[in-house]
């Protein structure tokens, strides 16, 4: 149906939200028309969330609990789903990870939009689980042919930078915590990301100077 719409001469432009494979297929069809048309596509966004040190120190556990609600909302199928968490090593990040793992472990599986999406999610989680350097911190109720279960992973910035597959979108309630040694490494990870639909910073007043260096990278 999508292909037929894109190729119909009455269609003058296309807007698309979805997978990279689906979006690029529509781009090719649009370019192959006798009169090519533009395709405005939002594909494969993992929406990085940056947790600044002072904010983590003050409320790491609370942020972890709130994150689970955002991760699992709508079975993780929202375009703004937080698929990547970036923070500097420390007790605050430990508290966040522990609270998030507890919440994810208690999460019930949810019906996804289609069987195909549920299947792709399961394959994506399996692929991420198999990557060297990726640790599974928690997994909620196991999914099925129509449902997806929440999963939380963890890795280091060094390993994330060495394997681009860790940054691939897994469409559903799956997220990866990337532990950074310092702000320089955090910035390095952000600079290596593709364009994103959203980016989020959790910060306190004492984080302002550090956040001022992060914001320009997120904007670009």
C-alpha positions as CSV (number, residue, x, y, z in Angstrom):
1,X,0.0,0.0,0.0
2,X,2.8,2.4,0.9
3,X,4.6,1.7,-2.4
4,X,1.5,2.3,-4.4
5,X,0.9,5.6,-2.7
6,X,4.5,6.8,-3.2
7,X,4.4,5.8,-6.9
8,X,1.0,7.4,-7.6
9,X,1.5,10.6,-9.8
10,X,-1.1,12.5,-7.7
11,X,1.2,12.3,-4.7
12,X,3.6,15.2,-4.5
13,X,5.4,14.5,-1.2
14,X,5.7,11.8,1.4
15,X,5.9,11.9,5.2
16,X,7.1,8.7,6.9
17,X,7.9,7.5,10.4
18,X,9.2,4.0,10.9
19,X,12.1,1.7,10.3
20,X,15.2,2.6,8.3
21,X,14.6,-0.2,5.8
22,X,11.0,0.9,5.2
23,X,11.9,4.6,4.9
24,X,14.8,4.0,2.5
25,X,12.7,1.7,0.3
26,X,10.2,4.6,0.0
27,X,13.0,7.0,-0.8
28,X,14.1,4.8,-3.7
29,X,10.6,4.6,-5.1
30,X,10.2,8.3,-4.9
31,X,13.5,9.0,-6.6
32,X,12.7,6.5,-9.4
33,X,9.5,8.3,-10.4
34,X,9.4,10.2,-13.7
35,X,9.2,13.3,-11.6
36,X,10.9,12.6,-8.3
37,X,9.2,13.8,-5.1
38,X,10.6,14.5,-1.6
39,X,10.4,12.1,1.2
40,X,10.5,13.5,4.8
41,X,11.4,10.5,6.9
42,X,12.0,10.1,10.7
43,X,13.8,6.7,10.9
44,X,15.7,4.8,13.6
45,X,15.7,7.4,16.3
46,X,17.0,6.1,19.7
47,X,16.5,9.5,21.5
48,X,19.5,9.8,23.8
49,X,18.9,10.8,27.4
50,X,21.9,12.5,29.2
51,X,21.9,12.2,33.0
52,X,24.2,14.9,34.5
53,X,26.2,14.1,37.6
54,X,24.6,16.4,40.1
55,X,21.1,15.5,39.0
56,X,22.0,11.8,39.4
57,X,23.6,12.5,42.8
58,X,20.4,14.2,44.0
59,X,17.8,11.9,42.6
60,X,19.3,9.0,40.7
61,X,16.8,6.5,42.1
62,X,13.8,8.6,41.3
63,X,15.0,9.2,37.8
64,X,15.4,5.4,37.4
65,X,11.9,4.8,38.5
66,X,10.5,7.5,36.2
67,X,12.5,6.3,33.2
68,X,10.7,2.9,33.3
69,X,7.4,4.6,32.7
70,X,8.8,6.4,29.7
71,X,10.4,3.3,28.3
72,X,7.4,1.0,28.6
73,X,4.7,3.6,27.5
74,X,2.8,2.2,24.6
75,X,5.0,-1.0,24.6
76,X,7.9,1.2,23.8
77,X,6.5,2.2,20.4
78,X,6.5,6.0,20.8
79,X,8.9,7.8,18.5
80,X,10.4,9.5,21.5
81,X,11.1,6.3,23.3
82,X,14.4,6.6,25.3
83,X,16.6,3.9,23.7
84,X,19.9,5.3,25.0
85,X,20.9,6.5,28.5
86,X,24.3,8.3,28.8
87,X,25.9,9.1,32.2
88,X,29.2,9.3,34.0
89,X,30.2,6.4,36.3
90,X,29.4,6.9,40.0
91,X,27.0,6.2,42.9
92,X,24.2,8.2,41.3
93,X,24.3,6.2,38.1
94,X,24.4,3.0,40.2
95,X,21.2,4.1,42.0
96,X,19.6,4.9,38.7
97,X,20.5,1.6,37.2
98,X,19.3,-0.4,40.2
99,X,15.9,1.4,40.3
100,X,15.5,1.1,36.5
101,X,16.3,-2.6,36.6
102,X,13.8,-3.2,39.4
103,X,11.1,-1.5,37.4
104,X,11.9,-3.2,34.1
105,X,12.0,-6.6,35.9
106,X,8.5,-6.0,37.2
107,X,7.1,-4.8,33.9
108,X,4.3,-6.8,32.2
109,X,4.5,-7.6,28.5
110,X,2.3,-5.4,26.2
111,X,0.6,-6.1,23.0
112,X,2.4,-4.4,20.1
113,X,0.8,-2.9,17.0
114,X,1.4,-5.9,14.7
115,X,2.8,-9.4,14.9
116,X,5.5,-8.3,12.5
117,X,6.6,-5.5,14.8
118,X,6.6,-7.9,17.8
119,X,8.7,-10.3,15.8
120,X,11.2,-7.6,14.8
121,X,11.4,-6.4,18.4
122,X,12.2,-9.9,19.6
123,X,14.9,-10.3,16.9
124,X,16.4,-6.9,17.8
125,X,16.6,-7.7,21.5
126,X,18.2,-11.0,20.7
127,X,20.8,-9.4,18.4
128,X,21.6,-6.7,21.1
129,X,21.9,-9.4,23.7
130,X,24.5,-11.3,21.7
131,X,26.9,-8.4,21.2
132,X,30.2,-8.7,23.1
133,X,30.3,-6.1,25.9
134,X,26.5,-5.8,26.4
135,X,25.1,-6.8,29.7
136,X,21.4,-7.5,30.3
137,X,20.5,-5.8,33.5
138,X,16.8,-6.7,33.6
139,X,14.0,-8.2,31.6
140,X,10.3,-8.0,32.3
141,X,7.6,-10.5,31.5
142,X,8.7,-12.5,28.4
143,X,7.0,-11.4,25.1
144,X,5.0,-13.6,22.7
145,X,4.1,-13.5,19.0
146,X,2.0,-10.4,19.5
147,X,3.6,-8.9,22.7
148,X,6.9,-7.3,23.7
149,X,8.6,-7.5,27.1
150,X,10.8,-4.6,28.5
151,X,14.6,-5.1,28.5
152,X,17.4,-3.0,30.0
153,X,21.0,-3.4,28.9
154,X,24.3,-1.8,30.0
155,X,27.7,-1.3,28.4
156,X,30.7,1.0,28.6
157,X,31.3,4.0,26.4
158,X,34.5,2.4,25.2
159,X,32.6,-0.7,24.0
160,X,29.7,1.4,22.6
161,X,32.2,3.4,20.5
162,X,33.8,0.2,19.2
163,X,30.6,-1.4,17.9
164,X,28.1,0.7,16.0
165,X,25.5,-2.1,16.2
166,X,24.9,-1.1,19.8
167,X,23.4,2.2,18.5
168,X,20.9,0.5,16.2
169,X,17.3,1.1,16.9
170,X,15.3,-1.7,18.6
171,X,11.7,-0.6,18.1
172,X,10.1,-1.4,21.5
173,X,10.7,-1.2,25.2
174,X,14.4,-1.8,25.0
175,X,17.1,0.6,26.2
176,X,20.9,0.7,26.8
177,X,22.7,2.5,29.6
178,X,26.1,3.7,28.4
179,X,28.6,4.2,31.3
180,X,31.1,6.9,30.6
181,X,34.4,7.5,32.5
182,X,34.2,11.3,32.3
183,X,32.6,14.1,30.4
184,X,35.1,13.9,27.5
185,X,34.0,10.3,26.9
186,X,30.3,11.2,27.1
187,X,30.8,13.9,24.5
188,X,32.7,11.5,22.3
189,X,29.7,9.1,22.4
190,X,27.2,11.9,21.6
191,X,29.3,13.2,18.7
192,X,29.3,9.7,17.2
193,X,25.5,9.4,17.1
194,X,23.4,9.9,14.0
195,X,20.7,12.6,13.9
196,X,17.9,12.0,16.4
197,X,14.2,13.0,16.8
198,X,14.7,14.0,20.4
199,X,17.5,14.5,23.0
200,X,17.0,15.0,26.7
201,X,19.1,16.3,29.5
202,X,18.3,15.8,33.2
203,X,20.3,18.4,35.2
204,X,20.4,20.5,38.4
205,X,21.8,24.0,38.8
206,X,25.2,22.7,39.6
207,X,25.3,20.9,36.3
208,X,24.9,24.1,34.2
209,X,28.6,24.5,33.3
210,X,29.0,20.9,32.1
211,X,25.6,20.9,30.4
212,X,26.6,24.0,28.4
213,X,29.2,21.8,26.6
214,X,26.7,19.0,26.0
215,X,23.9,21.1,24.5
216,X,25.7,22.3,21.3
217,X,26.6,18.6,20.5
218,X,22.9,17.6,21.0
219,X,21.7,20.5,18.8
220,X,24.0,19.4,15.9
